[in-house]
Amino acid sequence: METLPLQKCTEHKFSATINRTHTFIHSIAILFMLYYRLIINLTTIHISFVPYWFLIFTSELILSFIWLLDSANTWTPVSRSVFPENLPPDDQLPAIDVFICTADPKKEPALGVVNTVLSAMAIDYPPEKVTVYLSDDGSSVLTLCAIREAWKFGELWIPFCKEFDVKRISPDVFFQAVDEINGSKEYLQEREKIQKEYEVFKERLKKAQENGGIEERHFGPNIEIIGQGGKNNGKAKIPSLVYVSREKNPSHPHHFKAGALNVLLRVSGIISNSPYILMLDCDMHSNDPSSARQAMCFHLDPKISPSLAFVQFPQRFHNISKKDIYDSALRAIFVIGFMYRSVVEDYFTSFILHCKGWKSVFYNPTRPAFLGSATTNLNDTLVQGTRWSSGLTEVLFSRFCPLIYGLKSRIPLVECTCYAYLATQALYCFPAWFLAIIPQLCLLNGIPIYPKVSSPWFIVYSFLFLSTLSKYLWDVVHSGGTMRTWWNEWRVWMIKSITAYFYGTLDAILKLIGFRKASFLPTNKVVDDESLKRYQIGIYDFQASKMLIVPLVTLVILNMISFIWGIGKVIFEGRFSDFFGQVFLSFFILMVNYPIIEGMILRKDKGSIPLSVTILSSLLSFSLLFLGSIFLM
């Protein structure tokens, strides 16, 4: 008898053809550019300009190299579909453990954590085969209290979800949704009853927090089985729930989230020992109850299951605004025991698994399986980006560098290249800094660095610029984005390159040479109402660390001066052909970073750029101009 299919993979040949053709043509243009810079341009410049030529050439080389690595991500686009109806009966499905991690009760509020826990407990899977584990690395008394209360509320919530086939199984999301209200009289009565219980539950958490629970810590390791799955008034079974708080000795490295996850592995190996694990962040609630069954369609398919390590769902967020000015949606998808040595344990672990011969699948269902909380202010966005950049750069500079270790492990070249792109992404900081300073200083001192407009080589640079922008626009629109999305993502790329990528790379280098210890700063999940309002209407909030804002403002001021000066040279000296490339570069940087200009000059609200930052940045800009002019003489 023929076995019914569990999953299907479809390759998109049209998109693959477009992507590969663009890669081929763009690569040829890059070769022409490098030939111009190395052979033609180098032989015509004055020897005193060689150091600046070298920085420009290095920038173009890094940009070209990272772009080539990035092209592997779109080399073979595929989509996957699943058929959960063809899974074995419930009594034959394997057990699963759910791992949820939290670390800081101030930045990761207890109410959000328990909503994640409750949504995980309510998934559409045999409850006697599900065990939910919460790792509390903050050892918070409030979190422990909240998880105990969550179990009591779960005895009402989970049977309600099962009985009425609720899709939004996070209580907070469910009670805010208008379209869940319509239903039978029995449903409405039960919903009202559950909502009252939920309000009482929230009030208890609020009182616990007000009484100082958020500051209290319990010491030493703590493993507590909050509740074991069983029947609830004869209605429905509920999964087991376990609280875990590990001991962290200050004299020994505890490896942050990776260490917490490995502790959960050891604890679950004793309590439930399930063969499959679902990992969630503490702000990531289940948005589709059938997600576990969808994943099992891959794990139980005999064609791929023997070598399948994990199924990855894309990271999606419930609080993304239409304008998404901080690129919080993370549309550029990347791959959430567990490997130490890097704070991006998900990337590092998946890479090592692939190097050992394991495979993975990426599944992007129509309805997002899980929804998290995205960063909604500039400070948190850049702090998060710095942490990720540091972790990825650590891998790049270690013996596990994807382009060396991956190729030695004989993983497919395209897959190896994709991992290498992520590891090298923070290196964008070097061309971003160099190209925001060197061409501008040269322009102010009358030194052309790009081909004349009348030169055939100018066409090469123009093509590369337009090719990069237009291909990225195609990718954005093709994946459901808009022109605004495309423009916002360019802006955030520039901002992150100057700040998050730079500080992340610096942090990784200092850790590698022993000048700094590894650290992990959780992303703030506490919502500031004013900041959120600005995010929703598309206004940048510059209430951030000066260390993050000053470099941005400094380079914008420098480019403003360069652009105005360059226009003067073009008009009064008639050197349009010589300096068009540099004037346009400054203009493009200013256009992309217009919100910074607006925050400096036009805005006076709380989220604008402080006057002290503008003054300090102006002094730094003029210092750069002075020093640059001395060295270019």
C-alpha positions, 0 to 999 in steps of 0.5 A: 500500500502506498504511503501518504506524503507528509511533506513536499518541497517545491523549487522556484526555477524562475526566481532561481534563474533571475537570481543566478543571472544577476549574480553572473552579470554583477560579478563581471561588473565587480571584476571590471571595477577591481581591474580599474582600481588596481591597474588603471587608478593605482598608476595615476594617483600621487604616492601620498594618496596611496593610504587613502586609495588602499582604504577605498579599495579595501572597502570595495573589496569587502563589499564585493566579497560579502555581496558574493557570499550573500548571493548564495542565500537566493541561489536555489529558492524553495517552498515547503508544504506539509500534510498533518492529516497524514500523520500517525494516530496521536498514541503513536506520535513521539513525545516533545519537550518545550524549552523556554528561557528567561534571564531578566525579570525587569527586561522580560516581564513575567506576564509575557513569560507566562503567556508564552508558557500557556501558549506552549501548553495549549498546542494541538498535540497529545498533552500527555506527550508534552512537557514544558520547561521554563529556564529562569536564569534570573532566579527571580522569585516573581517568575517562580510565583508567576509560573505557579499561578500560570499552572492554576490558570492553565487548568482552565485555559487549556481545556477552553482552548481544546473545547472551542478550537481556539487558534490564538492560544496566548491569553493576552493575544486572545482577549485583545482579538476582536474576531474571536468574540463571535460564537455560540452562547456556551462559548461566550459564557465560557469566554467571559468566565475565563477572562475574569479569571485572567484579570484576577491572575494579572492582578495577582502578578501586579501585586507581587511585582509591586511588593518587590518580587521583581528584585527578590532572588532565590539562591542555589539551583532549583528544579520544581515540577509545577504540575504533572499532566493529568485530567482536569475535571474530566474535560481535557488533559494538560501538559506537565510544567517544570521550573528550572533555575540553575546555579551560576558560580561567579568563578566559572563561566556559565555560557549564558543562554547556551548554558541554560539550554544545556541544563534544560537538556540534562533536566529533561533527560531525567524527567521526560527524556523526549526525543524532540525539542521545541525551543521558544524565546520567552516573548514568543507565543504560539500563534498556530496550535498545529505547529508541532504537528507541522514540524513532525511532518518533516521529522517523521518522513522516512525520506529525510528524517534519518539525517534531519536535525531540526525544523526552523520556522521563520521569526515573526513578530506581533508588534511590527508597525506598517512603517517598521522604521527599525527593520524590526521584522528581520525579513532577511531570514537567517538560521533560533546540546548547544554550542558555547564560544558564541552568544549566538548559540543558535547559529553556532549550534546549527552550523556545527550540526551541519558540519557533522552531516546533519540536515535541516529544513526551513518551513514558512507556513502561511499562518506564522507558527510563532510570534515574538516581540520586536524591538520598537526603539533605536536603542534596543535595536542597536544593542540587540544588533551589537550582541548578534554581531559580536557573536557572529564575529567570534565564530568568524575569527575562531577555528570554526570559521565557516569558510575553513571549518565548513569546507573541511567538513565537506558541507555543500559549498552553497550552504557553507557560503550562507553561513559565511555571509552571516559570520562576515556581516558585521564586517560591513562596518569597515566599508561603511566608515571608510566610504562615509569619511574618505571620499568626503575628505578627498572632495573637500581637498579637491582629490577625485577618487572615482572615474570621470563621468565622461569615462567608460569606467564610470558606467561600471560604478553606476551599473554596480550601484543601480544593480545592487539597489534594484536587485534588493528592491526586487527581493523585497517586493517579491517577498511581500515588501514595499518601496518603503520597506526597501528604503527603511532597510537600506537606512537601518543597514547604514545605521547598524553598519556604523554602530552595531556592526562596528561595536560588535566587531570591536567587542569580539576582537577584544574578547578574542585577545583577552581584553574583555570578558564575554557578556550577554545583555537581554533585549528589553521587552518592556514597552515604553508607551511614548517610544512605541507611539513614535514607532507606530507612526514612523518617527525615529526615537533618538533616546539612546546611548551617546555611544550609539548616536554620536557616530551617526550624527558626526558622519551625517554632519561631515557629509552635509559639509562635504555635499555643500562644499562639493556643490560649490566646486561643481558650480564655481570650478566647473569640475562636474565630471571629476567630482560627481561620484563623490558629491552623489555619494554624500547626497545619497548618504544624506537622503538615506539618513534624513531622519537624523537631519530631521532629529537634529534640526527640525524636531524638538520633541522628547525623541529628537537628538539632544543639543549636546549630541549635536554639539559634540558631533559637530566638534568631532566632524570638524576635527576629522576635517582638520586632521584629514586635510593635514594628511591629504596635503 
